[in-house]
Structure formats: structure tokens, C-alpha cells
Amino acid sequence: MSVTRSLAIALACLADVQASYDLIAGYAPGSTVTDHNAIDRDQQAMEEFLTTNPPDYTGALAVFTSGGSSQSGATFTLSAALGAAVASGTTITGTAVDGTTLTCNSRGAKTATDTEIFCRYTVSDSQATYNTCRQGSLGTTTMALTTGCFTTGTITIATSPQITATVTAVSNAATRTLRGFSANAGARMLSCSIGCPYKDFLHFYNYYGDSDYGLKWVEAAINGVATGFTSGRGNADFTGLAAVMREEAAVKGSAYIVANMYAIREFEDAIDDCITSCVGVACNAISGSSVHAWDEGVAFYTGSLEGQGGSTSGVMGYRLAEKRCANFKTCGGSSPTDALVATTAATAGTATSGVSNVNIRLFDLFAEGEHLLIMGRCSEVRPFVEKIADIMSVPLIQGTLRYAWRMEYEAAAGDKERAEGATFAAAVLPRVYQCSVADAEIINTHMNMNAVKAATDFSVVKAAFERNYACMNVTCADVGGYYSSNIADYYSEAAPCVDKSTSSSSSDISSTAAAIIAIAGAAAGLLLLFVFMLISKEKAGKPIFYSMQVKPSS
């Protein structure tokens, strides 16, 4: 763990933030986000539905749309009307499928004549037992959990006087979904009253012409139709495409196009909350801070399957960075003492194993950003969010390059590789487009879902990316080169590029800093020598300076 991350954790404790929350792949949240972190279980369930033979497109679409893992709740159908009004947030007690007693909190005010009432399952601070019921649209996937779901029978509602009601049916569902991340993007990232439009989201909106571009990509892949983006840019037609192409596009689109952007949204939201000094349930605030929204961003990027220290079971952006660093020899390295220092101030990853340099740097940024929010230093968080978005784009560039190379040079590469490369490209093309319209079109021409294998030219794609690294705030060292452990060398034409302008400017900065330090050190030394001389002269009875009013005796 880096010094900055340890410092942030210590400061969080000093700021009276609960220290018992489970780590998220090494990050210490300052609030309860176990439920948010579990959104990756919906992602995993989607994959399970799509990898059956034949693929279960209906199941995949249902879990993308309705979820089941995050913000789980139960709707009780009652045998008779409530008989009295019930305020939102009222405690309801009933019995679970396994016979245990459960409590939940109602959501939404109810009148005396209502015959249905909804409540949300209680969420714990422990990720392993964060809730007792995960059903919704998870079906029979390994992500489902039904033993702790409410069953029919009697419930008590803690009104005054208490209501006892008979439940004839229970419907379990989730209110946080992967589809919702994209469906709500326009309201929460483009036209919200504070902070909007968010910088990174605006790149994607400008490119695709739609605020819900993410769900359009995923649903087109699942349904086997065309995306039909308003702008006409980046479109993909999945009509008649192989099942493996639809599967790869849907799964990777959900994780890297939809969820990645929503994670960035939460980091933006944290700044907004901090600035407006939100408190209470009306906004994402904990103890007068906005650390909760920041924690959510880390949770959506990482996911619960990564555990407290990282795990190969993960399926979100964190795991992609780990996979790609092995392919591009960018594992390891370090983050500078100040995570915002220019990229070249960090030790770039040059290994094929260990934690990715992307995640090393991101998690230091996460920790420092959390600390600033806890301290209420809102304006200082903006550069952290921008740097986070920049670094998160690196594995997407790497993914696009990897599959561009394979499509050109591997005879066996086909539908699966085409779909993976096209989806990675779709997740990063808007960032290229805001730098160069021409280069974005070059990459799309070679990497789009409907291009033929012979149309892919790796060197052309690589050059188009490299021309825009400086504008995209990434470097050749960040991206690395496509590496083969078998030959212990980079693949043909896939070696890393050289950061000429960055290295020279970094050298100039380093030289200037060194000169300043040297001058300051010399000045300090001369000052100390001068003071020492003064003291010596005084002790010898030969002071250098005399009072202007008294002449020295001769």
C-alpha cells in the first residue's frame, strides 16, 4: 500500500469516518457501499446467460434491464387494505424462506386503502453478507440468493398502532440496474442542475449523439439489431451476426461502455455534493461530506467479486486493467508521492505480472480524492477526476490495439476477436474524436463490428491512437506495447512508441526543479554561514553591525 493511500485511510479515521467497512480491492471506503459494489453480480449473471448453448438472450436482457443484485427489494401483496397510512421508511418485519426473521424499510408513503407495500432489504457493512435476497431477474445463475427472501404469511408494520397484515404474494426485484446507468445518463450527466454537462460524458454524447448510447449498444447486441446512433458515428449492425459477436459486444459494452462512465459520474457527483454541502438522505453525503458518492464510483469501477484485495473473479473495469497489463507489459511500477504529478514522474509498469500500473495509480488517486473530500477541499478534487478518467481509458486503448493486431496477424482470429476489438474501440473512440475527427474515423473504419478481417491494419490503428496520446493525456509508457511472453519480446510492429515531447518537457521540468532546489539550498547555506559569522564576531567582541545612534568607541 502506498504512502498516500495509508495517509488517506488514517485521515479518514481521524475525521470520524467509520473504519470497519470492508476494503474494495485495497481501497478503504468511508461509507456503506456494499450494495453498490454488488452491481458486478448483475454483470456476471449477464455473462452466464449469454454463454449458455444456445445463448439465453431473454435472460441476459432481463438482468441488464431489471437486475437483482443491487438495491434489492420486495413488494408485498396483501389480503386486505392496510387500514392506516404508512410513512416511507417504516420498519416491516416478516419471515424469510429459510424461516429466519427479516426486517426491511418501506419505500414510498402508503394510504389506508393500499393493498401493496414495497420495502428494501437491509444492507450490511460486510460484503459477504451485504443482503439476504438476490432474486429479481437473476434466475438460476450463480449470482442468485433466495433463502433470505421474504415469503408469504404475516408481516408487522411498525406504525402506531402497529399494523399486522397477511401477505398473499411476494415479488422480489432490484431498483439499481446496469441499464439504469445509461438510461439516466442524460439527466445525471448532461442536464443536471449542478456541474453538468460532465466533461468526459460530453465527449461521448457529442460522438454518438445520444445520452443513452450505452444501452443502445448493449441492447442492439442482445437483440441482434442495429444501434442507430443519432449522429451516425460508431454504429454497429448486429443483424445476422454470430452469437459470439453479440455476446462479446453485450458483455463488454455493459462493463466498459456503461458502467465505466457511471463510475466517473459518481466522482463528478462527489464534487457537486461537496460544493453544495449536501447533508442527509437528499444527497450523497456522510457526516457533512461527499465521500459516499466517491465510494460509489470506486465500487462501480471495481465490483464485489474482486474482494478486499483483488481477485481474478472480477468482471468490471478493475479486472480489465489487470488483464491488459499482462498483455502490454505495464504491470507494476508505482505512483508518484503526489498522484497528480505528471505521468512521467511515476515509475511506469514494465512487468507482465503483479498489479497493473493503471490500478496502482487509480487507487492512489481514489485515496487522495477521498481525503480531500473528507477535509471539504472540494475545488482540489477536480484534477483528480480528470486524471482518473484519463487513466481509465488506457486498458480500452490496449484492448483495441490487441485485437487489431490479432485480426491482422492471426489466421485463426475471427468473429470473437472482431467483436472484442470493436467494443473496446466503441468505449474509447469518443475521446479520440474530441482530439481528432480524422483519426477517430480511421480507427472506426479498421475496427468496427462490420468490417471484414482484411480491412484491419494494425499499424494504421496504432499510429492513429499515438497521434492523439498527448491530447488524451496518456503516454506511450502508459499504453506499453503488445507483448509475447513466449518469445520474451514485443510482437511484430507492436513495440511501445516513445514519448518524445513528454520526455523532453519532463526533463525540462526536472532540470528547472533541480536548479531551483540547488539555488535554494545554496542560499540557505550562505545564510547559515552568515549567521554563524555574526555570532562568532559577537562572541569575539567585534560585532559587524552597530546601533545607528551609538558610535563605537575607538
Residue, then its C-alpha position, 0 to 999 in steps of 0.5 A: m500500500s502506498v504512502t498516500r493511500s495509508l495517509a488517506i485511510a488514517l485521515a479518514c479515521l481521524a475525521d470520524v469516518q467509520a473504519s470497519y467497512d470492508l476494503i474494495a480491492g485495497y481501497a478503504p471506503g468511508s461509507t456503506v457501499t456494499d450494495h453498490n459494489a454488488i452491481d458486478r453480480d448483475q454483470q456476471a449473471m449477464e455473462e452466464f446467460l449469454t454463454t449458455n448453448p444456445p445463448d439465453y438472450t431473454g435472460a441476459l436482457a432481463v438482468f441488464t434491464s431489471g437486475g437483482s443484485s443491487q438495491s434489492g427489494a420486495t413488494f408485498t401483496l396483501s389480503a386486505a387494505l392496510g387500514a392506516a397510512v404508512a410513512s416511507g421508511t417504516t420498519i416491516t418485519g416478516t419471515a424469510v424462506d429459510g424461516t429466519t426473521l427479516t426486517c426491511n424499510s418501506r419505500g414510498a408513503k402508503t394510504a389506508t386503502d393500499t393493498e401493496i407495500f414495497c420495502r428494501y432489504t437491509v444492507s450490511d457493512s460486510q460484503a459477504t453478507y451485504n443482503t439476504c435476497r438476490q432474486g429479481s431477474l437473476g434466475t438460476t445463475t450463480m449470482a442468485l440468493t433466495t433463502g433470505c427472501f421474504t415469503t408469504g404469511t404475516i408481516t408487522i408494520a411498525t406504525s402506531p398502532q402497529i399494523t399486522a397484515t397477511v401477505t398473499a404474494v411476494s415479488n422480489a426485484a432490484t431498483r439499481t440496474l446496469r441499464g439504469f446507468s445509461a438510461n439516466a445518463g442524460a439527466r445525471m450527466l448532461s442536464c443536471s442542475i449542478g456541474c453538468p454537462y460532465k466533461d468526459f460524458l460530453h465527449f461521448y454524447n457529442y460522438y454518438g449523439d445520444s445520452d443513452y448510447g450505452l444501452k443502445w449498444v448493449e441492447a442492439a447486441i442482445n437483440g441482434v439489431a442495429t444501434g442507430f446512433t443519432s449522429g451516425r458515428g460508431n454504429a454497429d449492425f448486429t443483424g445476422l451476426a454470430a452469437v459470439m459477436r453479440e455476446e462479446a459486444a453485450v458483455k463488454g459494452s455493459a462493463y466498459i461502455v456503461a458502467n465505466m462512465y457511471a463510475i466517473r459520474e459518481f466522482e463528478d457527483a462527489i464534487d457537486d455534493c461537496i460544493t453544495s454541502c449536501v447533508g442527509v438522505a437528499c444527497n450523497a453525503i456522510s457526516g457533512s461530506s461527499v465521500h459516499a458518492w466517491d465510494e460509489g464510483v470506486a465500487f462501480y469501477t471495481g465490483s464485489l467479486e474482486g474482494q478486499g484485495g483483488s481477485t481474478s473473479g472480477v468482471m468490471g473495469y478493475r479486472l480489465a486493467e489487470k488483464r491488459c497489463a499482462n498483455f502490454k507489459t505495464c504491470g507494476g511500477s508505482s505512483p508518484t508521492d503526489a498522484l497528480v504529478a505528471t505521468t512521467a514522474a511515476t515509475a511506469g509498469t514494465a512487468t507482465s505480472g503483479v498489479s497493473n500500473v493503471n490500478i496502482r495509480l487509480f487507487d492512489l488517486f481514489a485515496e487522495g480524492e477521498h481525503l480531500l473530500i473528507m477535509g471539504r477541499c472540494s475545488e482540489v478534487r477536480p484534477f483528480v477526476e480528470k486524471i482518473a478518467d484519463i487513466m481509465s481509458v488506457p486498458l480500452i486503448q490496449g484492448t483495441l490495439r490487441y485485437a487489431w493486431r490479432m485480426e491482422y496477424e492471426a489466421a485463426a482470429g475471427d468473429k470473437e476477436r472482431a467483436e472484442g476489438a470493436t467494443f473496446a474501440a466503441a468505449v474509447l473512440p469518443r475521446v479520440y474524436q474530441c482530439s481528432v475527427a480524422d483519426a477517430e474515423i480511421i480507427n472506426t473504419h479498421m475496427n468496427m463490428n462490420a468490417v471484414k478481417a482484411a480491412t484491419d491494419f494494425s499499424v494504421v490503428k496504432a499510429a492513429f491512437e499515438r497521434n492523439y496520446a498527448c491530447m488524451n493525456v496518456t503516454c506511450a509508457d502508459v499504453g506499453g506495447y503488445y507483448s509475447s511472453n513466449i518469445a520474451d519480446y514485443y510482437s511484430e510492429a507492436a513495440p511501445c512508441v516513445d514519448k518524445s515531447t513528454s520526455s523532453s518537457s519532463s526533463d525540462i521540468s526536472s532540470t528547472a526543479a533541480a536548479i531551483i532546489a540547488i539555488a535554494g539550498a545554496a542560499a540557505g547555506l550562505l545564510l547559515l554561514f552568515v549567521f554563524m559569522l555574526i555570532s562568532k564576531e559577537k562572541a569575539g567582541k567585534p560585532i559587524f553591525y552597530s546601533m545607528q545612534v551609538k558610535p563605537s568607541s575607538 
